[in-house]
Amino acid sequence: MSTIRFIHTADLHLDSPFKGMTGLPLNRLDALRESTFTAFARLIDYALTSKPDFMLIVGDIYDGEDRSLRAQMKFHEGMEKLNAAGISVFISHGNHDHLAGRWTRFDLPPNVHVFSEDVEEVRLNVHGQDISIYGFSYKERHIRDKMVDAYPVAKGHNTLHIGMLHGSLAGDETHAVYAPFTKSELLAKRYDYWALGHIHVRQLLEEDPPIVYPGNLQGRHRNERGPKGFYEVELSKTGASLHFIPASAIVFERVEVSCEGISHANEWLRACTEALESFKSQHGPGIVELSMIDVDSRATDLFSQSTEEEWLDVLRDTSGESEPFVWVQKISFAEQATSSVVSGALMQSVIGMMDGWTGNEWRDVLKDVYQHARGVNYLDILTEDEIREVKAGATIVLAAEMSEAE
């Protein structure tokens, strides 16, 4: 029996608007908005060079149901290139690019198969190896049904069976829950590979057989950290080999900066610059959040002398326009950074009160910001990470205010 080789990708989100990137220079903002297209071009170029047997795209090609004409054109051009190279493509549309969306449809070339709203099987033969690929496309944005129930159990010992499913692991609410499934339900189908989409974090849910989320092709905000890309998969009846291929044009990341022993601004700037240079050498262009760790009393005194905005402005001026360009989006303080400033009965009382707030109580405290009509386009959904950061920042501010009052 032969080994086949294919590319598994998902969640391209072409033409994502990248909301909330205030302050980024215009030319850099243009590059960021172009990054989903750049990542897609890298995917196509890699396929043209490596010449896989076929490509699987598991949902959310576009960022919204009203997909832009330019995004459709770019995607169509990519499919035409693959068609010219004889590379087949199998597409299952997801919740963001569902079949009921409104768009000017491009007629895709004959190498592309788009799954319908019902689970269907496509059979092909590669190098003498019989293959069955199963999948469906979202007929509308919200698919709450357990579509996994509609997938047939694999038959034929010599056939390679591959399932494509854009959906959520049941119980995982880090993303909107659509087409939920459990690992046991997937394993019960006896497929040789499950190609998943929808979750933007690269995950291997099961090794044998592989149940795989490749993550999205390009990070779109600071909660989608690290290199993004796709998998090249070698698959046979005896096993699978997965190779992650980075494709993101711009990497979002959180970078830690040790502030141990720092008491002067130039020392802090040097530490930040070294951290940014290390990031550049590893990832290239990026948008980072600098997280201050090992913040002792001397560093706390230093930070309390200016606002976070002032520190951020100075850092951006220092980093300048060097290439590859890295934009410092935010400065944050790790939880341990607040321990050194929690002194005195009043401070301990206030910190204790904040420690006791639930997630819903934090959301109620911050509702004036998160419910403001003009702010909605610039704020991500309030997560537990953001709550911890707000608490850490509030502690630093309180320490500074109380120091001035003494």
C-alpha positions in Angstrom: 0.0 0.0 0.0 1.3 3.5 -0.9 2.0 6.5 1.2 0.2 9.6 0.2 1.2 13.2 0.9 -1.2 16.1 1.4 -1.5 19.6 2.9 -4.0 20.2 5.7 -4.9 23.9 6.3 -7.8 25.8 7.8 -9.0 29.2 8.9 -7.3 31.4 6.3 -9.6 34.3 7.2 -8.6 36.2 4.1 -9.0 40.0 4.3 -9.3 40.1 8.1 -9.8 43.7 9.2 -7.4 43.6 12.2 -9.5 45.7 14.5 -8.0 47.5 17.5 -4.6 48.2 16.1 -4.6 51.9 17.1 -1.3 53.7 16.9 0.3 51.5 14.4 2.0 53.5 11.6 -0.1 53.6 8.4 2.4 51.7 6.3 2.8 49.0 8.9 -1.0 48.8 9.3 -1.3 48.2 5.5 1.3 45.4 5.8 -0.7 43.9 8.7 -3.9 44.0 6.7 -2.1 42.4 3.8 -0.7 39.6 6.0 -3.5 37.1 5.5 -2.9 37.3 1.7 0.8 37.0 2.2 0.4 33.9 4.3 -2.0 32.4 1.7 0.6 33.1 -1.0 3.2 31.3 1.0 0.8 28.3 1.3 0.3 28.2 -2.5 4.0 28.7 -3.2 4.9 25.9 -0.9 2.4 23.6 -2.6 3.7 24.5 -6.0 7.2 23.6 -4.9 6.5 20.4 -2.8 3.7 19.2 -5.1 1.5 17.3 -2.7 -1.1 14.8 -3.9 -3.9 17.1 -2.8 -4.8 19.9 -0.4 -7.5 20.0 2.3 -9.0 23.4 3.4 -11.2 22.9 6.4 -13.3 26.0 6.6 -13.2 29.8 7.1 -11.4 30.7 3.9 -12.8 34.2 4.3 -13.2 36.3 7.4 -16.9 37.0 7.0 -20.0 35.8 5.2 -20.0 39.0 3.1 -16.6 38.2 1.7 -14.7 40.9 -0.2 -14.3 40.7 -4.0 -10.5 41.1 -3.6 -10.3 38.1 -1.2 -12.3 36.0 -3.6 -10.1 37.0 -6.5 -6.9 36.2 -4.6 -8.3 32.8 -3.6 -9.4 32.1 -7.1 -5.9 33.0 -8.4 -4.4 30.5 -5.9 -6.7 27.7 -7.0 -5.9 28.4 -10.7 -2.2 28.0 -9.9 -2.8 24.7 -8.2 -5.0 23.6 -11.1 -2.2 24.3 -13.5 0.2 22.2 -11.3 -2.3 19.3 -11.2 -3.0 19.6 -7.4 -6.5 18.8 -6.3 -8.2 20.8 -3.5 -11.0 19.8 -1.2 -12.9 22.5 0.6 -15.4 22.4 3.4 -16.8 25.9 4.2 -17.2 26.9 7.9 -19.1 29.3 10.0 -17.4 32.4 8.7 -17.7 31.5 5.0 -20.9 29.5 5.0 -22.9 28.7 1.9 -25.7 31.2 2.7 -23.3 34.2 2.7 -23.7 37.0 0.2 -20.9 37.3 -2.4 -20.0 37.5 -6.0 -19.1 33.9 -6.8 -16.0 33.1 -8.8 -16.2 29.9 -10.8 -13.5 27.7 -9.3 -11.3 25.6 -11.6 -12.0 21.8 -12.0 -9.3 20.7 -9.5 -11.4 22.1 -6.6 -14.2 20.1 -4.9 -16.5 22.0 -2.5 -18.4 19.8 -0.1 -22.2 20.4 0.1 -24.2 21.1 3.2 -24.7 17.3 3.7 -21.9 15.0 4.7 -20.6 13.4 1.5 -17.8 11.1 0.4 -15.4 11.7 -2.4 -13.3 8.8 -3.7 -10.0 9.1 -5.5 -7.0 7.0 -6.3 -3.4 8.3 -5.8 -0.4 6.1 -6.8 -2.7 3.1 -6.8 -4.0 3.9 -3.3 -7.7 4.2 -2.9 -8.7 7.2 -0.7 -12.1 8.3 0.6 -12.5 11.9 1.9 -15.6 12.9 3.9 -16.9 16.4 4.7 -19.6 19.0 4.6 -20.0 22.8 4.3 -21.9 24.9 6.7 -25.2 25.9 5.1 -25.5 28.8 7.6 -23.4 30.4 10.2 -24.7 28.6 13.3 -24.5 24.8 13.1 -25.2 23.5 16.5 -26.0 19.9 15.5 -23.6 17.1 16.0 -22.7 16.7 12.4 -20.2 13.9 13.3 -23.2 11.6 13.6 -23.7 11.9 9.8 -20.2 10.7 9.0 -20.3 7.0 7.9 -18.1 4.4 9.6 -15.1 3.5 7.4 -15.4 0.4 5.3 -12.6 -1.2 3.3 -9.4 -2.1 5.0 -7.2 -1.1 2.1 -8.7 2.3 1.6 -7.4 5.4 3.4 -10.2 7.3 5.1 -9.9 11.0 5.8 -12.5 13.1 7.6 -12.8 16.9 7.2 -14.7 18.6 10.1 -14.9 22.3 11.0 -16.1 22.2 14.5 -15.5 22.2 18.3 -14.4 19.6 20.8 -17.5 19.2 23.0 -16.9 21.1 26.3 -14.2 23.4 24.9 -15.8 26.9 25.0 -12.6 28.9 24.2 -14.2 29.4 20.8 -17.8 29.5 19.7 -19.2 26.0 19.8 -20.3 24.7 16.4 -20.7 21.1 15.1 -19.5 19.7 18.4 -17.9 16.3 18.7 -15.9 14.1 21.2 -12.7 12.3 20.5 -14.4 8.9 21.1 -17.0 9.8 18.4 -14.3 10.6 15.9 -12.3 7.4 16.8 -15.5 5.3 16.4 -15.6 6.2 12.6 -12.3 4.3 12.2 -10.8 6.9 9.9 -7.0 7.2 9.2 -6.9 10.9 9.7 -9.2 13.7 10.9 -8.5 17.1 9.4 -10.1 19.7 11.7 -10.7 23.4 11.5 -12.3 26.2 13.6 -9.9 26.4 16.6 -7.1 28.8 15.9 -4.6 27.0 18.1 -2.4 24.2 16.6 -3.4 21.0 18.4 -2.8 17.3 18.0 -5.9 15.8 19.9 -4.9 12.2 19.1 -1.8 10.6 17.6 -3.1 7.3 16.3 -5.0 8.0 14.2 -4.1 11.7 14.0 -6.9 14.1 15.0 -5.4 17.5 14.1 -6.2 21.2 14.3 -3.6 23.1 12.2 -4.6 26.4 13.7 -5.1 29.5 11.5 -2.7 30.5 8.7 -2.0 34.0 10.1 -2.5 35.4 13.7 -4.9 38.3 13.9 -4.6 39.6 17.4 -2.5 39.2 20.6 -4.6 36.2 21.7 -3.4 34.3 18.6 0.2 34.1 19.5 3.1 32.3 17.9 4.0 31.2 14.4 1.0 30.1 12.4 0.9 27.9 9.3 -0.3 24.5 8.0 0.6 20.8 8.1 2.2 18.7 5.4 1.1 15.1 6.1 2.5 11.8 4.9 -0.2 9.1 5.5 -0.3 5.3 5.0 -2.1 2.4 6.6 0.9 1.9 8.9 1.1 5.4 10.3 1.3 9.2 9.7 4.1 11.8 9.8 3.1 15.5 10.3 5.4 18.4 9.4 4.3 21.9 10.5 5.1 24.6 7.9 5.1 28.2 9.2 3.3 30.7 6.9 2.5 33.7 9.0 3.8 37.0 7.7 3.6 38.7 11.1 3.8 36.9 14.4 1.9 38.0 17.4 3.6 37.1 20.7 4.1 37.9 24.3 7.8 38.5 25.2 9.0 38.5 28.8 11.5 41.0 30.0 13.3 40.5 33.3 13.4 43.6 35.4 15.5 42.1 38.2 18.0 44.7 39.4 16.7 47.5 37.2 16.4 50.9 38.7 17.1 53.3 35.8 15.2 53.9 32.6 18.2 53.3 30.3 18.7 49.8 31.9 15.1 49.0 31.2 15.3 50.2 27.6 18.4 48.1 27.1 16.6 45.0 28.5 13.6 45.6 26.3 15.7 46.2 23.2 17.6 42.9 23.7 14.3 41.0 24.1 13.0 42.6 20.9 16.2 41.7 19.0 16.0 38.1 20.1 12.4 38.0 18.9 13.3 39.4 15.5 16.1 36.9 15.0 13.6 34.1 15.7 10.4 35.3 14.1 11.1 38.3 11.9 8.3 40.9 11.8 5.9 40.9 14.7 3.5 42.6 17.0 4.4 41.9 20.6 3.2 42.5 24.1 6.2 43.0 26.5 5.5 41.3 29.8 7.5 42.7 32.8 8.7 39.9 35.1 11.0 39.8 38.2 9.7 43.3 39.1 11.3 44.1 42.5 10.8 47.2 44.7 13.4 49.2 42.8 11.8 48.5 39.4 8.4 49.2 40.9 9.6 52.7 42.0 10.9 53.3 38.5 7.7 52.3 36.8 5.6 54.4 39.2 7.3 57.6 38.0 5.6 57.6 34.6 2.4 56.2 33.1 2.3 53.1 31.0 1.6 55.2 27.9 4.8 57.2 28.5 6.9 54.1 28.9 5.3 52.7 25.7 6.0 55.9 23.7 9.6 56.0 24.8 10.1 52.3 23.9 8.5 52.8 20.4 10.7 55.8 19.8 13.8 53.8 20.7 12.9 50.7 18.6 12.3 53.1 15.6 11.8 51.9 12.1 14.4 49.1 12.0 13.8 46.0 9.9 12.4 43.5 10.5 9.8 45.8 12.0 8.4 44.8 15.4 5.6 46.9 17.0 5.2 46.9 20.7 1.5 46.9 21.2 1.3 46.7 24.9 3.3 46.6 28.1 2.0 44.4 30.8 3.0 43.1 34.2 3.1 39.5 35.2 1.1 38.5 38.3 4.3 38.1 40.3 5.2 41.7 39.5 2.5 42.9 41.8 3.7 41.1 44.9 6.5 43.5 45.6 4.1 46.5 45.7 1.4 44.9 47.9 2.4 46.4 51.3 0.5 48.3 53.9 -2.9 47.5 55.3 -4.9 49.6 52.8 -3.1 48.2 49.8 -3.6 44.7 51.1 -7.3 45.4 51.6 -7.8 46.7 48.1 -5.8 43.8 46.5 -7.7 41.3 48.6 -11.0 42.8 47.4 -9.8 42.5 43.7 -8.6 38.9 44.4 -12.2 38.0 45.5 -13.9 39.3 42.3 -15.2 36.7 40.0 -14.9 37.0 36.2 -18.5 38.4 36.0 -17.7 41.0 38.7 -14.6 42.2 36.7 -16.8 42.4 33.6 -19.3 44.5 35.6 -16.5 46.8 36.9 -15.2 47.3 33.3 -18.6 47.6 31.6 -18.3 51.3 31.0 -15.3 50.6 28.7 -16.5 47.4 27.1 -20.1 48.6 26.5 -19.1 52.0 25.0 -20.4 52.2 21.4 -17.2 53.9 20.1 -14.9 51.3 21.7 -16.5 48.1 20.5 -14.5 48.1 17.3 -11.2 48.3 19.1 -11.5 45.8 22.0 -11.3 42.0 22.0 -13.6 39.9 24.0 -12.6 40.2 27.7 -10.8 37.1 28.6 -9.3 35.7 31.8 -5.8 36.7 30.7 -7.0 40.3 30.1 -8.6 40.3 33.6 -5.3 39.3 35.2 -3.5 42.0 33.3 -6.0 44.7 34.4 -5.5 43.6 38.0 -1.7 43.7 37.7 -1.8 47.1 36.1 -4.3 48.4 38.7 -1.9 47.3 41.4 1.0 49.2 39.9 -1.1 52.3 39.5 -2.4 52.1 43.1 1.1 51.8 44.4 2.2 54.9 42.5 -0.9 56.9 43.7 -0.3 55.9 47.3 3.4 56.7 47.0 2.6 60.2 45.9 0.1 60.6 48.7 2.5 59.7 51.4 
